[in-house]
Amino acid sequence: MHTMNIKDARACLSRLVDRAERGETVVITRHGKQSARLGPMPTRANGLPSLSAFRSGIVPPRTGLATTVMASRREERF
């Protein structure tokens, strides 16, 4: 882990990003106190889940939307 003050970090930000891409962590200090940490992005083991399993679980309605709405309105009256 490398430590650098904020003034020097501004001057060589692209080099710090290169170090972070290689897996290094850089701590940026302000007035001698740690203020920020620049490091590599976490790796994603799995991408987004497949939607095919979700879609296969959806059951299409037996009646149309208009029929369902009219039936629910009738039920509310009584």
Secondary structure, DSSP 4 states (H G I P E B T S, - for coil): -EEEEHHHHHHTHHHHHHHHHTT--EEEEETTEEEEEE-PPPPPSS-SPPSHHHHHTPPPPSS-HHHHHHHHHHHHH-
